[in-house]
Amino acid sequence: MSDDLDRRDFLKIMGMGAAGINALAMSSSQANAALRKPIPGMGLRIGSVLKVQPVLMYHLYERKEATTWREWGGLKTQSDVDAEVARIEKELRKLCSEADFAIEVLPLMQVNEAGKAAAARDSDCDVVLIYAAGAGGKGLYKREWLETIADCQKYKLMFLRHKSGPVYLWYEIGHTVFLRKATDEYKRTDMDVWDVVVDDYGEVLWRLRALYGLKNTSRTKIVAIGGAGGWGIGGKIASENAKRYWGIDIQPIEHDELKSSIQKAHKVQSTIEQARREADEYLAEKSIVSVRTDRKFIVNAFILKNIFKELMAEAGAAAVTVNGCMGIGPTAQTTACLSFSVINDEGLMAFCESDFVVIPSGILLRYISGKPVFLNDPTHPHNGVTTCAHCTAPRRMNGKDYEPVEIHTHFESDYGAAPKVNMRTGQTTTNLIPNFASTKWMGFRGKIIEHPFYDICRSQIDLEIEGDWRRLLEDMQGFHWMTCYGDYLREVGYALKKVGIQWDNLSEEKRWKV
């Protein structure tokens, strides 16, 4: 699907979110670059624009005396249609003003004949937003036009009116006629009840946020130094599953190539001086609580950070990971922990251990939330509490502000530079737990109750589990977790349905079906 934007063909690029940013026409190469750069005015949000095609489907009936001549619905005249068009356009402008991700809304298409339904189906977009006011064509309840539109190979949402405007026909028959085709079983495989929204644009917005995450995850390239791996038994299948379910493009680079780059960098005085300046600026920040490692490790971490970014730029990648992180220590003369932290804070993605069991969840959550994510080791849930820790973590966890940090050595090696990020207490978090087979994810909403200093990985939080912690204890699979600030469980669950992965939201009683 092309990311080229034709200014003659759309009503307005409405928003780039609450900041009201104007989107620019992008070629495919520019769209790929957009995946790697924060969007101006939107914090650390990255990714290419989500293109939405709104479609109003209606039919105007003629009176026929003494017979049933019209269906349900409030669009009875052309004047009604004109008013509805104006209403939809106003609502979509408001929707985009509230979005925190890059969204482009194409001009509203009006469908009242078969040819226009086909044109809507073929629109160059990512999402078709169907305003199903009336019916037309052949088949049960004349569903031909709707079936034509919905047969597009894009994401689809249906908007229905109950009280927000003139009532829609498909508010009555969408479930029975469209989804079930007048049977007791669902017949569509590409849409279900969770793709239908009644009246509430807040429900539309979070679904679009999930689809934004899906689109951009599927276009992500990640540099995997030392190759793609996976923790535990997931190592045998994780990289293939990352491609199969998510379309992630893994770009392997040998350790020797990285080591060669490091050795060359340490011989270039200008490179060293740049790293020293960056280290000085970093350590001068007010949020630096303490430094408990040698400064040379910090300078070398900035040399390593810049090498990682060069490799990412060469590959056109938005993310990087290292298989066997400590293996580069003797050459880098530091650890990758602080380097990864800074890369995340600059808006790109960096994950340790090359664990492709969990990395897809980090990429998806990064695009959905617009915030850096924290890959961590979990512990044994008990009494509604668990601890999560790792020796690297972003500091700009809310996508904007730097959290206080202490700079230590990497815990297990007592070497290099590793951040102990003191994440804010009381903060709500999203926590994702993929299984090794990539067939099921669990998730829960948490609350940070402490950022302790146990003898474990440096960045650490005690989390209160807001949900069924006993089910987590009994049913937990996989190993590494992914965590971010905010509650994005709805968006994650919706995205997982689209790729066929089972979702168990521990913070809700209902488990969504796939």
C-alpha positions in Angstrom: 0.0 0.0 0.0 1.5 3.3 -1.1 2.2 6.1 1.4 2.1 8.7 -1.4 -0.4 11.5 -0.5 -2.2 13.3 -3.3 -3.3 16.8 -2.1 -6.0 16.9 -4.7 -7.6 13.7 -3.4 -8.1 14.5 0.3 -10.3 16.8 2.2 -7.6 17.7 4.7 -4.9 16.1 6.7 -6.6 16.7 9.9 -4.4 17.0 12.8 -1.3 14.9 13.3 -3.0 14.8 16.6 -3.8 17.4 19.2 -0.8 19.5 18.1 -2.6 20.2 14.8 0.4 19.5 12.7 0.1 19.6 8.9 1.3 16.3 7.3 3.5 16.5 4.2 3.3 14.4 1.0 5.6 11.5 1.4 7.3 9.2 -1.1 7.9 5.6 0.0 11.4 6.4 1.0 10.2 9.4 3.0 7.6 7.2 4.7 10.3 4.8 5.8 12.3 7.8 7.1 9.2 8.8 9.0 9.3 5.6 10.9 12.7 6.6 12.3 12.1 10.2 13.3 9.9 11.7 16.1 6.9 13.6 14.7 7.4 17.3 15.4 5.1 18.5 18.2 4.1 15.0 19.3 6.8 14.1 21.8 8.6 10.9 20.9 5.8 9.6 18.6 7.2 8.0 15.5 5.7 6.2 12.5 4.1 6.9 9.2 0.6 8.4 8.9 -2.5 6.3 9.1 -4.8 7.0 6.1 -8.5 6.7 6.8 -11.2 6.7 4.2 -14.7 7.6 5.5 -17.6 6.3 3.5 -21.3 7.3 4.0 -23.6 4.6 2.6 -27.2 5.5 2.1 -30.3 5.0 -0.1 -33.1 7.4 -0.7 -36.5 5.7 -1.2 -39.6 6.8 -3.2 -43.0 6.5 -1.6 -45.3 3.7 -2.9 -48.8 3.9 -1.6 -50.2 1.0 0.4 -46.9 -1.0 0.5 -43.7 -1.2 2.4 -41.4 1.2 0.6 -38.6 2.2 2.9 -36.2 0.7 5.5 -35.2 1.9 8.9 -33.1 5.1 9.0 -33.2 8.8 9.3 -31.7 9.8 5.9 -34.9 10.3 4.0 -34.1 13.3 1.7 -31.1 14.8 0.0 -31.3 17.6 2.6 -30.9 14.9 5.3 -27.9 13.5 3.5 -26.3 17.0 3.1 -26.7 17.6 6.8 -25.3 14.2 7.6 -22.2 14.9 5.4 -21.6 18.1 7.3 -22.1 16.4 10.6 -19.6 13.6 9.8 -16.9 16.1 8.5 -17.2 18.1 11.7 -17.0 15.0 13.9 -13.9 13.8 12.0 -12.2 17.1 12.5 -12.8 16.8 16.2 -11.6 13.2 16.2 -8.3 14.2 14.6 -7.8 17.1 16.9 -7.9 14.6 19.8 -5.6 12.1 18.2 -2.1 11.6 19.6 -0.8 9.9 16.4 -0.4 10.8 12.7 -3.7 10.5 11.0 -4.9 11.6 7.6 -8.6 11.6 6.8 -9.5 11.5 3.1 -12.6 13.2 1.7 -15.8 11.6 2.7 -17.1 9.3 -0.1 -20.9 9.0 -0.6 -22.1 5.6 -1.7 -25.6 5.3 -3.2 -24.9 3.0 -6.1 -22.8 -0.1 -6.9 -20.1 1.8 -8.8 -19.5 4.2 -5.9 -19.3 1.2 -3.6 -16.5 -0.3 -5.8 -14.7 3.0 -5.8 -14.8 3.1 -2.0 -13.5 -0.4 -1.9 -10.5 0.6 -4.1 -9.6 3.7 -2.2 -5.9 4.1 -1.4 -6.0 4.0 2.4 -5.2 1.9 5.4 -8.6 2.0 7.1 -12.1 2.2 5.7 -14.5 3.9 8.1 -18.0 2.9 7.0 -21.0 5.0 8.1 -23.7 2.4 7.4 -26.8 4.5 7.2 -28.7 2.6 4.6 -28.7 -0.4 2.3 -28.6 -0.9 -1.4 -28.0 -3.6 -4.1 -29.0 -7.2 -4.1 -29.1 -9.9 -1.4 -30.7 -10.1 2.0 -31.7 -6.6 3.1 -29.8 -5.4 0.0 -26.4 -5.7 1.5 -24.5 -5.8 -1.8 -23.0 -2.3 -1.5 -21.9 -3.0 2.1 -20.3 -6.3 1.1 -18.5 -4.7 -1.8 -17.0 -2.0 0.4 -16.1 -4.5 3.1 -14.3 -6.8 0.7 -11.4 -4.4 0.5 -8.1 -5.7 1.7 -7.8 -3.1 4.4 -8.7 -2.6 8.0 -12.4 -1.8 8.4 -14.5 -0.1 11.0 -18.3 0.5 11.0 -19.9 3.5 12.6 -23.6 3.3 13.6 -25.9 6.0 14.9 -28.3 5.4 17.8 -28.6 8.8 19.5 -25.7 10.9 18.0 -27.7 11.8 14.9 -30.3 10.3 12.5 -30.6 6.6 13.3 -28.9 4.1 10.9 -30.5 1.0 9.3 -27.5 -1.1 10.1 -27.9 -0.3 13.8 -30.8 -2.8 13.5 -29.3 -5.4 11.2 -25.5 -5.1 11.2 -25.1 -8.0 13.7 -27.7 -10.3 12.1 -27.4 -9.6 8.4 -23.8 -8.4 7.9 -21.8 -10.3 10.4 -23.9 -13.5 10.6 -25.7 -13.4 7.3 -29.0 -14.4 8.9 -27.5 -17.5 10.6 -26.5 -18.2 14.1 -22.7 -18.2 13.3 -20.4 -15.4 12.4 -19.7 -15.6 8.6 -17.1 -12.8 8.1 -13.5 -13.6 8.9 -12.2 -10.1 8.6 -14.7 -8.2 10.8 -16.5 -8.9 14.1 -18.6 -7.1 16.7 -15.5 -5.3 18.0 -15.1 -3.6 14.6 -18.5 -1.9 15.0 -18.9 1.3 17.1 -22.2 3.0 18.0 -22.2 6.8 18.5 -18.9 7.0 20.5 -15.9 8.5 18.7 -13.7 7.8 21.6 -14.2 4.1 20.7 -13.2 4.9 17.1 -10.1 6.7 18.2 -8.6 4.0 20.3 -9.2 1.4 17.6 -7.5 3.7 15.1 -4.6 4.0 17.5 -4.3 0.2 17.6 -4.4 0.1 13.8 -1.7 2.8 13.6 0.4 0.5 15.8 -0.2 -2.5 13.6 0.6 -0.6 10.4 3.9 0.7 11.6 4.9 -2.5 13.4 4.6 -4.3 10.0 6.9 -1.8 8.4 9.6 -1.9 11.1 13.2 -2.8 10.3 15.4 -3.8 13.2 19.1 -4.3 13.2 20.0 -7.5 15.1 23.7 -7.6 16.0 24.8 -11.1 16.4 21.6 -12.3 14.7 18.0 -12.8 15.8 17.5 -14.9 19.0 14.9 -15.7 21.5 14.8 -16.6 25.2 14.2 -20.2 26.2 12.5 -22.5 23.7 11.3 -19.4 21.9 14.8 -19.1 20.4 14.0 -21.8 17.8 10.9 -20.0 16.4 10.9 -16.4 17.7 12.4 -14.7 14.7 10.2 -16.5 12.2 7.1 -15.7 14.3 8.2 -12.0 14.3 8.0 -12.1 10.5 5.0 -14.3 10.3 2.7 -12.5 12.7 4.1 -9.0 12.5 6.0 -8.6 9.3 9.1 -7.3 11.1 12.1 -7.1 8.9 15.2 -8.3 10.8 18.5 -7.1 9.5 21.3 -9.3 10.9 24.8 -7.9 11.5 27.7 -9.9 12.6 29.4 -9.1 15.9 32.7 -8.8 14.0 31.3 -5.9 12.0 30.2 -4.1 15.1 33.6 -4.7 16.8 35.4 -3.4 13.8 33.3 -0.2 13.9 34.0 0.2 17.6 37.8 -0.2 17.1 37.8 2.4 14.3 35.7 4.8 16.3 38.1 4.7 19.3 40.9 5.8 17.0 39.1 8.9 15.7 39.7 11.9 17.9 36.7 13.8 16.7 34.4 10.8 17.5 35.8 10.7 21.0 35.4 14.4 21.5 31.8 14.2 20.4 31.1 11.4 22.8 32.7 13.4 25.6 30.5 16.4 24.9 27.4 14.3 24.8 28.4 12.6 28.1 29.0 16.1 29.7 25.6 17.3 28.6 24.0 14.1 29.9 25.7 14.3 33.3 24.9 18.0 33.6 21.1 17.4 33.6 19.3 18.2 36.9 17.7 14.8 37.0 21.0 12.9 37.4 20.8 11.8 41.0 24.2 10.2 41.3 27.1 8.6 39.3 28.6 5.5 40.7 30.7 4.3 37.8 33.9 5.5 36.1 33.3 8.4 33.7 35.2 6.6 30.9 32.4 3.9 30.8 29.9 6.7 30.2 31.9 8.3 27.4 32.4 5.0 25.7 28.6 4.3 26.0 28.0 7.4 23.9 30.6 6.2 21.3 28.7 2.9 21.2 25.3 4.7 21.0 26.4 6.7 17.9 27.8 3.5 16.3 24.4 1.8 16.9 22.6 4.7 15.3 24.9 4.7 12.3 24.2 1.0 11.7 20.5 1.7 12.0 20.6 4.5 9.6 22.5 2.4 7.0 19.8 -0.3 7.3 16.9 2.1 7.3 16.0 0.7 10.7 14.0 2.2 13.6 15.3 -0.3 16.1 18.4 -2.2 17.2 19.1 -5.2 19.4 22.3 -7.1 20.4 22.4 -10.9 20.9 24.8 -11.5 23.8 25.1 -7.9 24.9 28.1 -8.6 27.2 30.1 -10.1 24.4 30.8 -6.6 23.1 32.1 -5.4 26.5 35.8 -5.9 26.0 35.8 -4.2 22.6 33.4 -1.3 23.5 35.1 -0.9 26.9 31.7 -0.4 28.4 28.2 -2.1 28.4 25.3 -1.3 26.0 22.9 -0.5 28.9 23.3 3.3 28.9 23.6 3.4 25.1 20.3 1.7 24.7 18.7 4.0 27.3 19.7 7.1 25.4 18.6 5.7 22.0 15.2 5.1 23.4 15.1 8.6 24.9 16.0 10.0 21.5 12.9 8.4 19.9 14.2 5.2 18.3 14.0 1.7 19.8 16.8 -0.3 21.4 16.3 -3.7 23.0 18.8 -5.9 24.8 19.3 -9.7 24.3 17.8 -10.0 20.8 14.8 -11.7 22.3 12.3 -11.9 19.5 9.8 -13.6 21.8 9.2 -10.2 23.4 10.6 -7.6 21.0 7.4 -7.6 18.8 5.4 -6.6 21.8 7.8 -3.8 22.4 7.6 -2.5 18.9 3.8 -2.7 18.8 3.5 -1.0 22.2 6.0 1.7 21.2 3.9 2.7 18.2 0.6 2.4 20.0 1.6 4.4 23.0 4.0 6.9 21.4 6.3 6.3 24.4 9.5 4.4 25.0 9.1 0.9 26.5 10.9 -1.1 29.1 11.9 -4.7 28.4 12.3 -6.4 31.8 12.8 -9.6 33.7 9.7 -10.4 35.8 9.6 -12.1 39.2 7.2 -14.4 41.1 3.8 -12.6 41.5 2.6 -12.7 45.1 -0.1 -10.9 47.1 -0.9 -8.8 44.1 2.6 -7.5 43.7 5.6 -8.3 41.4 9.0 -6.8 40.7 10.3 -6.0 37.2 13.9 -5.2 36.5 16.6 -4.8 33.8 19.9 -3.0 33.5 18.7 -0.7 30.8 15.5 1.4 30.7 14.4 4.6 29.0 14.1 7.7 31.1 11.5 9.5 29.0 8.9 7.0 29.9 6.0 9.4 29.4 7.3 10.4 26.0 8.4 13.8 27.2 10.1 14.2 30.6 13.3 12.7 31.9 12.9 10.6 35.0 15.6 10.8 37.7 18.4 8.4 37.2 21.4 7.0 39.0 24.3 5.7 36.8 25.8 2.5 38.1 27.7 -0.4 36.6 25.9 -3.3 35.0 24.8 -5.5 37.9 25.9 -9.0 36.9 29.3 -7.9 35.6 29.8 -4.9 37.8 31.3 -3.2 34.7 30.4 -0.4 32.3 27.5 2.1 32.7 23.9 1.2 33.4 21.0 3.5 34.3 18.9 3.0 37.4 15.8 4.9 36.3 13.6 5.9 39.2 10.2 5.5 37.6 7.5 7.5 39.2 5.4 6.0 42.0 1.7 5.9 41.4 2.2 5.7 37.7 -0.2 3.4 35.7 1.5 0.9 33.4 0.7 -1.5 30.6 2.5 -4.8 31.0 2.6 -7.4 28.2 3.7 -11.1 28.6 4.1 -13.0 25.3 4.5 -16.8 25.5 7.4 -18.6 23.9 5.3 -19.9 21.0 4.0 -16.4 20.1 0.4 -17.8 20.2 -0.8 -16.1 23.4 -0.1 -12.9 25.2 -1.2 -12.0 28.7 -1.4 -8.4 29.9 -2.4 -6.4 32.9 -2.6 -2.8 34.1 -0.2 -2.1 36.9 0.7 0.7 39.3 4.3 1.5 40.3 4.4 1.4 44.1 8.2 1.7 44.6 11.5 2.0 42.7 13.6 0.0 45.1 17.3 -0.9 45.1 17.5 -4.6 45.4 20.6 -6.6 44.4 19.2 -7.2 41.0 19.2 -5.4 37.6 19.6 -1.7 38.1 16.3 -0.3 36.8 13.6 -1.9 38.9 10.0 -1.3 40.0 7.7 -3.0 42.4 4.3 -3.2 40.6 0.8 -3.6 42.1 -1.1 -5.9 39.7 -4.5 -4.4 39.0 -6.3 -7.6 38.0 -6.3 -11.3 38.6 -2.8 -11.8 40.0 -3.6 -15.5 40.8 -4.3 -16.2 37.2 -1.1 -14.5 36.2 0.8 -16.7 38.7 -0.8 -19.9 37.5 -1.0 -19.3 33.7 2.1 -17.2 33.1 4.1 -18.4 30.1 7.2 -17.1 28.3 9.8 -15.0 30.2 10.6 -11.4 29.4 7.8 -8.7 29.8 7.3 -5.4 28.1 6.1 -2.3 30.1 5.2 1.3 29.3 3.5 4.2 31.0 -0.3 4.5 30.5 -3.1 2.0 29.9 -3.1 0.6 26.3 -4.6 -2.8 27.0 -7.6 -2.2 24.8 -5.5 -1.3 21.8 -3.1 -4.2 22.3 -6.0 -6.7 22.5 -7.6 -5.3 19.4 -4.3 -5.5 17.5 -3.8 -9.1 18.6 -7.2 -10.1 17.2 -6.1 -8.8 13.8 -3.1 -11.1 13.7 -4.7 -14.1 15.3 -2.9 -14.2 18.7 -4.8 -15.1 21.8 -5.2 -12.3 24.3 -5.8 -12.6 28.0 -6.4 -9.3 29.7 -5.9 -10.0 33.4 -7.4 -6.5 34.3 -10.8 -7.5 32.8 -13.0 -10.5 33.4 -13.7 -11.1 29.8 -11.1 -12.7 27.5 -11.5 -11.6 23.9 -12.0 -14.4 21.4 -9.6 -14.6 18.4 
